[in-house]
Structures are given as structure tokens and as C-alpha cells.
């Protein structure tokens, strides 16, 4: 596999060394592990639809379209 050189500061290289799971872990393995972790975290981010739903809810609250906790307890017989 052809390699490449990625310029970075000494501090960044030291941080990469610290992020290794074990001393013999290659930078390729480290980068793949970090990329997979980021992709997994991205799956947990809010989607555009989620953001639109949140904005719609906030707008509804601003217009007074909400029920208080007491109203919900009464509605569901939890009082």
C-alpha cells in the first residue's frame, strides 16, 4: 500500500502517540479507528428533519401551544 506524509506539529504527533491503544498500533490503524468513531458519532447527530421538528415545536411554544405538566397529569389521571 503506498503511503503518504501528513505534516503536523510536534504537539499533534505527540497527541497521536498518546491516542494509540498500544505502542505497535500503526497510524493507519489509529486513523481508521478515529474515523469509525467519528462516523458512529455522526449517526447520533440530529438530522435536518429533527432540526425542523424542533424549530416547529419552539414556534408552537412561542405561540402558547403547549400543555403544562399539571394539565397533562390531569388529562392522564395522574393527579
C-alpha positions in Angstrom: 0.0 0.0 0.0 1.5 3.3 -1.0 2.0 5.7 1.9 1.8 9.4 2.3 3.3 12.0 4.6 1.0 14.2 6.6 2.7 17.3 8.0 1.8 18.1 11.6 3.3 19.9 14.6 5.3 18.1 17.2 2.4 18.6 19.6 0.0 16.9 17.2 2.3 14.0 16.7 2.7 13.6 20.4 -1.1 13.6 20.9 -1.4 10.9 18.1 1.1 8.8 20.0 -0.9 9.2 23.2 -4.1 8.2 21.4 -2.6 4.8 20.3 -4.2 1.8 22.0 -0.8 0.1 22.2 2.7 1.1 21.1 2.7 -1.0 18.0 -0.6 0.3 16.7 0.1 1.9 13.3 -1.0 5.3 12.4 -3.2 3.7 9.7 -5.0 1.7 12.4 -5.3 4.7 14.6 -6.7 6.9 11.8 -9.2 4.2 10.8 -10.3 3.8 14.5 -10.8 7.5 14.9 -12.7 7.8 11.6 -15.0 5.0 12.6 -15.6 6.6 16.0 -16.5 9.9 14.3 -18.8 8.2 11.8 -20.5 6.5 14.7 -21.0 9.8 16.5 -22.3 11.4 13.3 -25.1 8.7 13.2 -26.2 10.1 16.6 -26.4 13.8 15.4 -29.6 15.5 14.7 -30.9 15.2 11.1 -32.3 18.1 9.1 -35.8 16.7 9.9 -35.0 16.6 13.6 -34.0 20.3 13.5 -37.1 21.2 11.5 -39.3 19.4 14.1 -37.5 21.2 17.0 -38.0 24.6 15.3 -41.6 23.8 14.7 -42.1 22.9 18.4 -40.3 26.0 19.5 -42.5 28.1 17.3 -45.6 26.4 18.8 -44.4 27.1 22.3 -43.8 30.7 21.4 -47.5 30.9 20.2 -48.7 29.4 23.5 -49.5 26.0 22.0 -48.4 23.7 24.9 -49.8 22.0 27.9 -48.4 22.3 31.4 -47.3 19.4 33.5 -50.3 19.8 35.7 -52.7 19.7 32.6 -51.0 16.5 31.4 -51.3 14.9 34.8 -55.0 15.7 34.9 -55.6 14.5 31.4 -54.0 11.2 32.1 -55.4 10.7 35.6 -52.1 11.1 37.4 -53.2 13.7 39.9 
